[in-house]
Amino acid sequence: MFDIGFWELMIIAVISLIVLGPERLPVALRTLRGWVSSVRDFSNSVKTELKEELRIHELHEDLKKAEQSGMKNLSPEIEESVKSLQDAANMVNRPYDIPTKNQDNSKDKQE
């Protein structure tokens, strides 16, 4: 990641042992580990949010293309995007409706 070799790590360890001393070094390492993990968690959450925003933007563009073509002769990607948007809209309209296989089959039989 940082392109640090074994000998560079050994030099850093010896200098930190001399500067901090053996009694404060474990506490400093735990603190550093906490900082690194919190930065990693933050970067992962930012990455996830960016992916979701890009996905939303892509769905929006696909929906515009579908509306412009009159919802006819859509490419498979656009059809999939429109279907996922319709599913999301149905979930928002009826958030407590959880379809099961039995309910879906009974609805098909009724029609």
MINU-643655 format. One record per atom (N, C-alpha, C, CB): z, y, x; residue number from 1; chain; atom name. Coordinates in nm, 4 decimals. Glycine has a CB too. Layout:
REM residues N
- zz, yy, xx, k, c, a
- Z, Y, X, NUM, A, CA
...
***
This chain:
REM residues 111
- zz, yy, xx, k, c, a
- 0.0000, -0.1191, 0.0825, 1, A, N
- 0.0000, 0.0000, 0.0000, 1, A, CA
- 0.0000, 0.1254, 0.0869, 1, A, C
- 0.1206, -0.0002, -0.0939, 1, A, CB
- 0.0970, 0.1349, 0.1794, 2, A, N
- 0.1029, 0.2506, 0.2664, 2, A, CA
- 0.0463, 0.2203, 0.4039, 2, A, C
- 0.2450, 0.2994, 0.2786, 2, A, CB
- -0.0018, 0.0972, 0.4225, 3, A, N
- -0.0579, 0.0530, 0.5496, 3, A, CA
- 0.0459, 0.0663, 0.6615, 3, A, C
- -0.1846, 0.1340, 0.5836, 3, A, CB
- 0.1674, 0.0162, 0.6346, 4, A, N
- 0.2752, 0.0168, 0.7335, 4, A, CA
- 0.2913, -0.1260, 0.7821, 4, A, C
- 0.4102, 0.0731, 0.6736, 4, A, CB
- 0.2885, -0.1424, 0.9122, 5, A, N
- 0.3020, -0.2747, 0.9721, 5, A, CA
- 0.4478, -0.3134, 0.9928, 5, A, C
- 0.2284, -0.2798, 1.1044, 5, A, CB
- 0.4660, -0.4317, 1.0491, 6, A, N
- 0.5997, -0.4855, 1.0713, 6, A, CA
- 0.6798, -0.3980, 1.1676, 6, A, C
- 0.5908, -0.6279, 1.1251, 6, A, CB
- 0.6184, -0.3576, 1.2780, 7, A, N
- 0.6911, -0.2808, 1.3793, 7, A, CA
- 0.7285, -0.1418, 1.3281, 7, A, C
- 0.6073, -0.2686, 1.5066, 7, A, CB
- 0.6448, -0.0826, 1.2460, 8, A, N
- 0.6814, 0.0463, 1.1881, 8, A, CA
- 0.8025, 0.0326, 1.0960, 8, A, C
- 0.5630, 0.1057, 1.1113, 8, A, CB
- 0.8054, -0.0751, 1.0174, 9, A, N
- 0.9209, -0.1005, 0.9316, 9, A, CA
- 1.0477, -0.1232, 1.0132, 9, A, C
- 0.8945, -0.2210, 0.8424, 9, A, CB
- 1.0358, -0.1939, 1.1253, 10, A, N
- 1.1514, -0.2180, 1.2116, 10, A, CA
- 1.2041, -0.0875, 1.2703, 10, A, C
- 1.1147, -0.3152, 1.3241, 10, A, CB
- 1.1149, 0.0018, 1.3101, 11, A, N
- 1.1574, 0.1306, 1.3651, 11, A, CA
- 1.2278, 0.2132, 1.2573, 11, A, C
- 1.0361, 0.2083, 1.4223, 11, A, CB
- 1.1732, 0.2138, 1.1357, 12, A, N
- 1.2362, 0.2864, 1.0245, 12, A, CA
- 1.3732, 0.2277, 0.9946, 12, A, C
- 1.1473, 0.2817, 0.8980, 12, A, CB
- 1.3862, 0.0939, 0.9955, 13, A, N
- 1.5144, 0.0287, 0.9678, 13, A, CA
- 1.6174, 0.0643, 1.0742, 13, A, C
- 1.4967, -0.1236, 0.9604, 13, A, CB
- 1.5791, 0.0631, 1.2009, 14, A, N
- 1.6732, 0.0949, 1.3084, 14, A, CA
- 1.7162, 0.2413, 1.2999, 14, A, C
- 1.6100, 0.0655, 1.4463, 14, A, CB
- 1.6230, 0.3316, 1.2769, 15, A, N
- 1.6576, 0.4742, 1.2675, 15, A, CA
- 1.7480, 0.4987, 1.1472, 15, A, C
- 1.5298, 0.5612, 1.2569, 15, A, CB
- 1.7172, 0.4348, 1.0329, 16, A, N
- 1.8022, 0.4541, 0.9152, 16, A, CA
- 1.9403, 0.3938, 0.9370, 16, A, C
- 1.7370, 0.3922, 0.7911, 16, A, CB
- 1.9505, 0.2837, 1.0094, 17, A, N
- 2.0805, 0.2245, 1.0405, 17, A, CA
- 2.1616, 0.3169, 1.1305, 17, A, C
- 2.0626, 0.0875, 1.1075, 17, A, CB
- 2.0951, 0.3796, 1.2255, 18, A, N
- 2.1645, 0.4725, 1.3151, 18, A, CA
- 2.2081, 0.5975, 1.2387, 18, A, C
- 2.0738, 0.5114, 1.4344, 18, A, CB
- 2.1201, 0.6535, 1.1570, 19, A, N
- 2.1510, 0.7784, 1.0859, 19, A, CA
- 2.2556, 0.7562, 0.9772, 19, A, C
- 2.0235, 0.8376, 1.0241, 19, A, CB
- 2.2374, 0.6550, 0.8932, 20, A, N
- 2.3267, 0.6342, 0.7794, 20, A, CA
- 2.4503, 0.5521, 0.8133, 20, A, C
- 2.2521, 0.5672, 0.6688, 20, A, CB
- 2.4371, 0.4617, 0.9047, 21, A, N
- 2.5485, 0.3737, 0.9365, 21, A, CA
- 2.5467, 0.2519, 0.8459, 21, A, C
- 2.6816, 0.4480, 0.9236, 21, A, CB
- 2.6154, 0.1476, 0.8905, 22, A, N
- 2.6124, 0.0217, 0.8134, 22, A, CA
- 2.6833, 0.0302, 0.6781, 22, A, C
- 2.6755, -0.0887, 0.8948, 22, A, CB
- 2.7753, 0.1233, 0.6595, 23, A, N
- 2.8477, 0.1283, 0.5327, 23, A, CA
- 2.7710, 0.2037, 0.4244, 23, A, C
- 2.9828, 0.1928, 0.5533, 23, A, CB
- 2.6867, 0.2985, 0.4617, 24, A, N
- 2.6121, 0.3753, 0.3611, 24, A, CA
- 2.4681, 0.3260, 0.3422, 24, A, C
- 2.6101, 0.5218, 0.4001, 24, A, CB
- 2.4195, 0.2425, 0.4298, 25, A, N
- 2.2811, 0.1944, 0.4206, 25, A, CA
- 2.2537, 0.1137, 0.2930, 25, A, C
- 2.2488, 0.1093, 0.5417, 25, A, CB
- 2.3409, 0.0188, 0.2526, 26, A, N
- 2.3125, -0.0554, 0.1279, 26, A, CA
- 2.3069, 0.0350, 0.0045, 26, A, C
- 2.4185, -0.1627, 0.1064, 26, A, CB
- 2.3943, 0.1351, -0.0004, 27, A, N
- 2.3935, 0.2276, -0.1139, 27, A, CA
- 2.2638, 0.3083, -0.1147, 27, A, C
- 2.5161, 0.3222, -0.1083, 27, A, CB
- 2.2202, 0.3523, 0.0021, 28, A, N
- 2.0957, 0.4288, 0.0118, 28, A, CA
- 1.9766, 0.3423, -0.0284, 28, A, C
- 2.0764, 0.4832, 0.1548, 28, A, CB
- 1.9767, 0.2161, 0.0120, 29, A, N
- 1.8660, 0.1267, -0.0248, 29, A, CA
- 1.8639, 0.1015, -0.1754, 29, A, C
- 1.8774, -0.0070, 0.0509, 29, A, CB
- 1.9806, 0.0840, -0.2379, 30, A, N
- 1.9851, 0.0649, -0.3833, 30, A, CA
- 1.9347, 0.1889, -0.4556, 30, A, C
- 2.1280, 0.0315, -0.4293, 30, A, CB
- 1.9737, 0.3049, -0.4069, 31, A, N
- 1.9280, 0.4297, -0.4679, 31, A, CA
- 1.7774, 0.4445, -0.4539, 31, A, C
- 1.9988, 0.5498, -0.4045, 31, A, CB
- 1.7264, 0.4150, -0.3373, 32, A, N
- 1.5817, 0.4225, -0.3140, 32, A, CA
- 1.5068, 0.3236, -0.4026, 32, A, C
- 1.5494, 0.3953, -0.1663, 32, A, CB
- 1.5624, 0.2022, -0.4173, 33, A, N
- 1.5001, 0.1018, -0.5039, 33, A, CA
- 1.4967, 0.1512, -0.6492, 33, A, C
- 1.5765, -0.0330, -0.4945, 33, A, CB
- 1.6038, 0.2162, -0.6944, 34, A, N
- 1.6077, 0.2712, -0.8304, 34, A, CA
- 1.5026, 0.3788, -0.8499, 34, A, C
- 1.7459, 0.3281, -0.8610, 34, A, CB
- 1.4880, 0.4649, -0.7510, 35, A, N
- 1.3858, 0.5699, -0.7594, 35, A, CA
- 1.2461, 0.5111, -0.7656, 35, A, C
- 1.3965, 0.6644, -0.6402, 35, A, CB
- 1.2214, 0.4133, -0.6795, 36, A, N
- 1.0878, 0.3514, -0.6758, 36, A, CA
- 1.0586, 0.2827, -0.8083, 36, A, C
- 1.0769, 0.2495, -0.5593, 36, A, CB
- 1.1566, 0.2125, -0.8636, 37, A, N
- 1.1315, 0.1433, -0.9907, 37, A, CA
- 1.1114, 0.2430, -1.1048, 37, A, C
- 1.2479, 0.0482, -1.0239, 37, A, CB
- 1.1843, 0.3549, -1.1035, 38, A, N
- 1.1637, 0.4527, -1.2104, 38, A, CA
- 1.0273, 0.5202, -1.1977, 38, A, C
- 1.2750, 0.5583, -1.2083, 38, A, CB
- 0.9825, 0.5466, -1.0757, 39, A, N
- 0.8482, 0.6036, -1.0566, 39, A, CA
- 0.7422, 0.5035, -1.1008, 39, A, C
- 0.8257, 0.6437, -0.9083, 39, A, CB
- 0.7626, 0.3764, -1.0699, 40, A, N
- 0.6679, 0.2721, -1.1105, 40, A, CA
- 0.6617, 0.2609, -1.2632, 40, A, C
- 0.7077, 0.1363, -1.0486, 40, A, CB
- 0.7786, 0.2621, -1.3276, 41, A, N
- 0.7822, 0.2559, -1.4742, 41, A, CA
- 0.7131, 0.3770, -1.5364, 41, A, C
- 0.9272, 0.2473, -1.5237, 41, A, CB
- 0.7374, 0.4947, -1.4786, 42, A, N
- 0.6736, 0.6157, -1.5296, 42, A, CA
- 0.5224, 0.6075, -1.5147, 42, A, C
- 0.7271, 0.7393, -1.4568, 42, A, CB
- 0.4754, 0.5618, -1.3990, 43, A, N
- 0.3303, 0.5535, -1.3783, 43, A, CA
- 0.2680, 0.4503, -1.4717, 43, A, C
- 0.2986, 0.5181, -1.2319, 43, A, CB
- 0.3378, 0.3405, -1.4972, 44, A, N
- 0.2858, 0.2409, -1.5911, 44, A, CA
- 0.2783, 0.2970, -1.7331, 44, A, C
- 0.3733, 0.1152, -1.5890, 44, A, CB
- 0.3780, 0.3750, -1.7728, 45, A, N
- 0.3739, 0.4319, -1.9078, 45, A, CA
- 0.2631, 0.5358, -1.9194, 45, A, C
- 0.5093, 0.4950, -1.9441, 45, A, CB
- 0.2412, 0.6153, -1.8151, 46, A, N
- 0.1316, 0.7127, -1.8169, 46, A, CA
- -0.0024, 0.6404, -1.8232, 46, A, C
- 0.1374, 0.8045, -1.6923, 46, A, CB
- -0.0153, 0.5330, -1.7463, 47, A, N
- -0.1396, 0.4552, -1.7472, 47, A, CA
- -0.1661, 0.3965, -1.8849, 47, A, C
- -0.1339, 0.3433, -1.6428, 47, A, CB
- -0.0630, 0.3454, -1.9500, 48, A, N
- -0.0779, 0.2889, -2.0833, 48, A, CA
- -0.1184, 0.3961, -2.1843, 48, A, C
- 0.0519, 0.2216, -2.1271, 48, A, CB
- -0.0552, 0.5126, -2.1765, 49, A, N
- -0.0903, 0.6215, -2.2676, 49, A, CA
- -0.2339, 0.6681, -2.2466, 49, A, C
- 0.0055, 0.7387, -2.2491, 49, A, CB
- -0.2774, 0.6754, -2.1221, 50, A, N
- -0.4157, 0.7163, -2.0948, 50, A, CA
- -0.5150, 0.6143, -2.1493, 50, A, C
- -0.4374, 0.7348, -1.9440, 50, A, CB
- -0.4837, 0.4867, -2.1337, 51, A, N
- -0.5723, 0.3832, -2.1880, 51, A, CA
- -0.5820, 0.3950, -2.3390, 51, A, C
- -0.5225, 0.2432, -2.1493, 51, A, CB
- -0.4691, 0.4197, -2.4048, 52, A, N
- -0.4701, 0.4338, -2.5503, 52, A, CA
- -0.5490, 0.5575, -2.5929, 52, A, C
- -0.3266, 0.4417, -2.6042, 52, A, CB
- -0.5321, 0.6669, -2.5216, 53, A, N
- -0.6072, 0.7889, -2.5548, 53, A, CA
- -0.7573, 0.7674, -2.5361, 53, A, C
- -0.5595, 0.9070, -2.4675, 53, A, CB
- -0.7949, 0.6985, -2.4283, 54, A, N
- -0.9369, 0.6691, -2.4070, 54, A, CA
- -0.9908, 0.5777, -2.5157, 54, A, C
- -0.9585, 0.6051, -2.2696, 54, A, CB
- -0.9114, 0.4814, -2.5582, 55, A, N
- -0.9529, 0.3904, -2.6654, 55, A, CA
- -0.9708, 0.4684, -2.7955, 55, A, C
- -0.8490, 0.2762, -2.6842, 55, A, CB
- -0.8789, 0.5593, -2.8256, 56, A, N
- -0.8900, 0.6403, -2.9467, 56, A, CA
- -1.0147, 0.7272, -2.9405, 56, A, C
- -0.7647, 0.7277, -2.9655, 56, A, CB
- -1.0397, 0.7853, -2.8242, 57, A, N
- -1.1597, 0.8689, -2.8081, 57, A, CA
- -1.2862, 0.7850, -2.8269, 57, A, C
- -1.1607, 0.9368, -2.6685, 57, A, CB
- -1.2869, 0.6651, -2.7711, 58, A, N
- -1.4028, 0.5764, -2.7862, 58, A, CA
- -1.4238, 0.5386, -2.9324, 58, A, C
- -1.3850, 0.4496, -2.7010, 58, A, CB
- -1.3154, 0.5076, -3.0040, 59, A, N
- -1.3265, 0.4748, -3.1459, 59, A, CA
- -1.3785, 0.5936, -3.2259, 59, A, C
- -1.1911, 0.4298, -3.2009, 59, A, CB
- -1.3334, 0.7119, -3.1902, 60, A, N
- -1.3794, 0.8326, -3.2585, 60, A, CA
- -1.5292, 0.8534, -3.2374, 60, A, C
- -1.3014, 0.9552, -3.2088, 60, A, CB
- -1.5757, 0.8347, -3.1148, 61, A, N
- -1.7185, 0.8489, -3.0863, 61, A, CA
- -1.8001, 0.7437, -3.1615, 61, A, C
- -1.7442, 0.8377, -2.9353, 61, A, CB
- -1.7491, 0.6197, -3.1635, 62, A, N
- -1.8196, 0.5137, -3.2365, 62, A, CA
- -1.8247, 0.5439, -3.3856, 62, A, C
- -1.7520, 0.3780, -3.2128, 62, A, CB
- -1.7174, 0.5993, -3.4388, 63, A, N
- -1.7166, 0.6344, -3.5808, 63, A, CA
- -1.8181, 0.7444, -3.6104, 63, A, C
- -1.5764, 0.6789, -3.6241, 63, A, CB
- -1.8300, 0.8425, -3.5209, 64, A, N
- -1.9309, 0.9474, -3.5383, 64, A, CA
- -2.0712, 0.8876, -3.5394, 64, A, C
- -1.9190, 1.0529, -3.4267, 64, A, CB
- -2.0972, 0.7954, -3.4464, 65, A, N
- -2.2287, 0.7302, -3.4417, 65, A, CA
- -2.2550, 0.6529, -3.5698, 65, A, C
- -2.2385, 0.6361, -3.3204, 65, A, CB
- -2.1533, 0.5847, -3.6202, 66, A, N
- -2.1695, 0.5067, -3.7423, 66, A, CA
- -2.1968, 0.5975, -3.8615, 66, A, C
- -2.0451, 0.4214, -3.7683, 66, A, CB
- -2.1272, 0.7102, -3.8692, 67, A, N
- -2.1498, 0.8035, -3.9798, 67, A, CA
- -2.2887, 0.8646, -3.9716, 67, A, C
- -2.0437, 0.9141, -3.9795, 67, A, CB
- -2.3356, 0.8932, -3.8511, 68, A, N
- -2.4681, 0.9520, -3.8354, 68, A, CA
- -2.5776, 0.8545, -3.8757, 68, A, C
- -2.4890, 0.9969, -3.6920, 68, A, CB
- -2.5547, 0.7255, -3.8517, 69, A, N
- -2.6558, 0.6274, -3.8877, 69, A, CA
- -2.6406, 0.5796, -4.0317, 69, A, C
- -2.6490, 0.5094, -3.7935, 69, A, CB
- -2.5463, 0.6347, -4.1038, 70, A, N
- -2.5285, 0.5977, -4.2440, 70, A, CA
- -2.4659, 0.4611, -4.2608, 70, A, C
- -2.6602, 0.6012, -4.3152, 70, A, CB
- -2.3924, 0.4134, -4.1616, 71, A, N
- -2.3236, 0.2837, -4.1636, 71, A, CA
- -2.4214, 0.1669, -4.1789, 71, A, C
- -2.2214, 0.2804, -4.2771, 71, A, CB
- -2.5462, 0.1863, -4.1336, 72, A, N
- -2.6457, 0.0795, -4.1404, 72, A, CA
- -2.7006, 0.0554, -4.0006, 72, A, C
- -2.7606, 0.1152, -4.2401, 72, A, CB
- -2.7388, -0.0677, -3.9748, 73, A, N
- -2.7979, -0.1080, -3.8470, 73, A, CA
- -2.7101, -0.0660, -3.7284, 73, A, C
- -2.9381, -0.0474, -3.8323, 73, A, CB
- -2.5822, -0.1034, -3.7353, 74, A, N
- -2.4886, -0.0668, -3.6298, 74, A, CA
- -2.4901, -0.1710, -3.5189, 74, A, C
- -2.3471, -0.0511, -3.6864, 74, A, CB
- -2.4641, -0.1266, -3.3977, 75, A, N
- -2.4529, -0.2202, -3.2858, 75, A, CA
- -2.3210, -0.2972, -3.3007, 75, A, C
- -2.4595, -0.1448, -3.1473, 75, A, CB
- -2.3094, -0.4123, -3.2367, 76, A, N
- -2.1867, -0.4928, -3.2505, 76, A, CA
- -2.0610, -0.4177, -3.2055, 76, A, C
- -2.2000, -0.6214, -3.1701, 76, A, CB
- -2.0731, -0.3351, -3.1016, 77, A, N
- -1.9558, -0.2610, -3.0545, 77, A, CA
- -1.9088, -0.1605, -3.1598, 77, A, C
- -1.9874, -0.1885, -2.9224, 77, A, CB
- -2.0050, -0.0929, -3.2201, 78, A, N
- -1.9706, 0.0072, -3.3211, 78, A, CA
- -1.9158, -0.0613, -3.4459, 78, A, C
- -2.0939, 0.0940, -3.3567, 78, A, CB
- -1.9729, -0.1762, -3.4842, 79, A, N
- -1.9217, -0.2503, -3.5993, 79, A, CA
- -1.7773, -0.2933, -3.5750, 79, A, C
- -2.0100, -0.3732, -3.6282, 79, A, CB
- -1.7486, -0.3375, -3.4539, 80, A, N
- -1.6125, -0.3791, -3.4205, 80, A, CA
- -1.5166, -0.2604, -3.4259, 80, A, C
- -1.6088, -0.4438, -3.2814, 80, A, CB
- -1.5620, -0.1452, -3.3765, 81, A, N
- -1.4780, -0.0249, -3.3802, 81, A, CA
- -1.4516, 0.0179, -3.5238, 81, A, C
- -1.5444, 0.0900, -3.3022, 81, A, CB
- -1.5543, 0.0160, -3.6074, 82, A, N
- -1.5379, 0.0556, -3.7472, 82, A, CA
- -1.4429, -0.0408, -3.8180, 82, A, C
- -1.6748, 0.0595, -3.8195, 82, A, CB
- -1.4566, -0.1699, -3.7883, 83, A, N
- -1.3680, -0.2686, -3.8502, 83, A, CA
- -1.2238, -0.2469, -3.8067, 83, A, C
- -1.4127, -0.4109, -3.8146, 83, A, CB
- -1.2015, -0.2187, -3.6785, 84, A, N
- -1.0637, -0.1950, -3.6329, 84, A, CA
- -1.0069, -0.0677, -3.6938, 84, A, C
- -1.0583, -0.1864, -3.4796, 84, A, CB
- -1.0914, 0.0338, -3.7122, 85, A, N
- -1.0446, 0.1560, -3.7780, 85, A, CA
- -1.0114, 0.1303, -3.9253, 85, A, C
- -1.1507, 0.2669, -3.7664, 85, A, CB
- -1.0924, 0.0485, -3.9913, 86, A, N
- -1.0638, 0.0152, -4.1310, 86, A, CA
- -0.9336, -0.0636, -4.1413, 86, A, C
- -1.1800, -0.0652, -4.1927, 86, A, CB
- -0.9127, -0.1569, -4.0487, 87, A, N
- -0.7878, -0.2331, -4.0492, 87, A, CA
- -0.6682, -0.1414, -4.0263, 87, A, C
- -0.7915, -0.3429, -3.9421, 87, A, CB
- -0.6831, -0.0461, -3.9339, 88, A, N
- -0.5739, 0.0481, -3.9081, 88, A, CA
- -0.5470, 0.1344, -4.0302, 88, A, C
- -0.6065, 0.1368, -3.7873, 88, A, CB
- -0.6522, 0.1772, -4.0992, 89, A, N
- -0.6349, 0.2577, -4.2199, 89, A, CA
- -0.5653, 0.1773, -4.3287, 89, A, C
- -0.7702, 0.3089, -4.2704, 89, A, CB
- -0.6012, 0.0504, -4.3420, 90, A, N
- -0.5348, -0.0350, -4.4406, 90, A, CA
- -0.3868, -0.0536, -4.4067, 90, A, C
- -0.6046, -0.1716, -4.4486, 90, A, CB
- -0.3558, -0.0663, -4.2782, 91, A, N
- -0.2161, -0.0815, -4.2362, 91, A, CA
- -0.1363, 0.0448, -4.2682, 91, A, C
- -0.2078, -0.1128, -4.0852, 91, A, CB
- -0.1987, 0.1617, -4.2523, 92, A, N
- -0.1296, 0.2873, -4.2819, 92, A, CA
- -0.1091, 0.3019, -4.4322, 92, A, C
- -0.2090, 0.4077, -4.2267, 92, A, CB
- -0.2091, 0.2644, -4.5108, 93, A, N
- -0.1983, 0.2780, -4.6562, 93, A, CA
- -0.0976, 0.1805, -4.7152, 93, A, C
- -0.3339, 0.2568, -4.7209, 93, A, CB
- -0.0924, 0.0596, -4.6604, 94, A, N
- 0.0005, -0.0424, -4.7102, 94, A, CA
- 0.0762, -0.1028, -4.5923, 94, A, C
- -0.0753, -0.1536, -4.7900, 94, A, CB
- 0.1763, -0.0328, -4.5392, 95, A, N
- 0.2429, -0.0814, -4.4183, 95, A, CA
- 0.3276, -0.2055, -4.4414, 95, A, C
- 0.3289, 0.0268, -4.3615, 95, A, CB
- 0.3712, -0.2309, -4.5652, 96, A, N
- 0.4589, -0.3442, -4.5903, 96, A, CA
- 0.3847, -0.4669, -4.6397, 96, A, C
- 0.5636, -0.3061, -4.6895, 96, A, CB
- 0.2550, -0.4553, -4.6569, 97, A, N
- 0.1725, -0.5694, -4.6953, 97, A, CA
- 0.1405, -0.6498, -4.5701, 97, A, C
- 0.0418, -0.5233, -4.7675, 97, A, CB
- 0.1952, -0.7695, -4.5627, 98, A, N
- 0.1647, -0.8566, -4.4495, 98, A, CA
- 0.0839, -0.9729, -4.5034, 98, A, C
- 0.2951, -0.9061, -4.3765, 98, A, CB
- -0.0469, -0.9716, -4.4772, 99, A, N
- -0.1291, -1.0799, -4.5320, 99, A, CA
- -0.1006, -1.2108, -4.4593, 99, A, C
- -0.2790, -1.0448, -4.5216, 99, A, CB
- -0.0891, -1.3162, -4.5361, 100, A, N
- -0.0756, -1.4496, -4.4790, 100, A, CA
- -0.1983, -1.5286, -4.5162, 100, A, C
- 0.0536, -1.5204, -4.5282, 100, A, CB
- -0.2118, -1.6439, -4.4571, 101, A, N
- -0.3301, -1.7257, -4.4845, 101, A, CA
- -0.3327, -1.7683, -4.6312, 101, A, C
- -0.3328, -1.8499, -4.3927, 101, A, CB
- -0.2169, -1.7992, -4.6883, 102, A, N
- -0.2120, -1.8413, -4.8282, 102, A, CA
- -0.2527, -1.7279, -4.9209, 102, A, C
- -0.0722, -1.8907, -4.8643, 102, A, CB
- -0.2078, -1.6057, -4.8911, 103, A, N
- -0.2441, -1.4927, -4.9755, 103, A, CA
- -0.3931, -1.4642, -4.9653, 103, A, C
- -0.1636, -1.3685, -4.9368, 103, A, CB
- -0.4485, -1.4734, -4.8455, 104, A, N
- -0.5912, -1.4487, -4.8280, 104, A, CA
- -0.6730, -1.5524, -4.9036, 104, A, C
- -0.6284, -1.4497, -4.6792, 104, A, CB
- -0.6321, -1.6783, -4.8987, 105, A, N
- -0.7053, -1.7840, -4.9685, 105, A, CA
- -0.6934, -1.7671, -5.1197, 105, A, C
- -0.6534, -1.9225, -4.9262, 105, A, CB
- -0.5765, -1.7256, -5.1675, 106, A, N
- -0.5615, -1.7083, -5.3118, 106, A, CA
- -0.6454, -1.5915, -5.3623, 106, A, C
- -0.4146, -1.6866, -5.3477, 106, A, CB
- -0.6579, -1.4877, -5.2805, 107, A, N
- -0.7414, -1.3739, -5.3198, 107, A, CA
- -0.8880, -1.4155, -5.3263, 107, A, C
- -0.7233, -1.2565, -5.2211, 107, A, CB
- -0.9318, -1.4979, -5.2299, 108, A, N
- -1.0703, -1.5450, -5.2308, 108, A, CA
- -1.0972, -1.6313, -5.3538, 108, A, C
- -1.1012, -1.6241, -5.1025, 108, A, CB
- -0.9998, -1.7128, -5.3934, 109, A, N
- -1.0201, -1.8008, -5.5079, 109, A, CA
- -1.0251, -1.7221, -5.6378, 109, A, C
- -0.9097, -1.9054, -5.5146, 109, A, CB
- -0.9489, -1.6113, -5.6445, 110, A, N
- -0.9465, -1.5313, -5.7653, 110, A, CA
- -1.0786, -1.4602, -5.7868, 110, A, C
- -0.8337, -1.4310, -5.7597, 110, A, CB
- -1.1445, -1.4217, -5.6782, 111, A, N
- -1.2713, -1.3478, -5.6892, 111, A, CA
- -1.3799, -1.4449, -5.7168, 111, A, C
- -1.3026, -1.2668, -5.5620, 111, A, CB
***
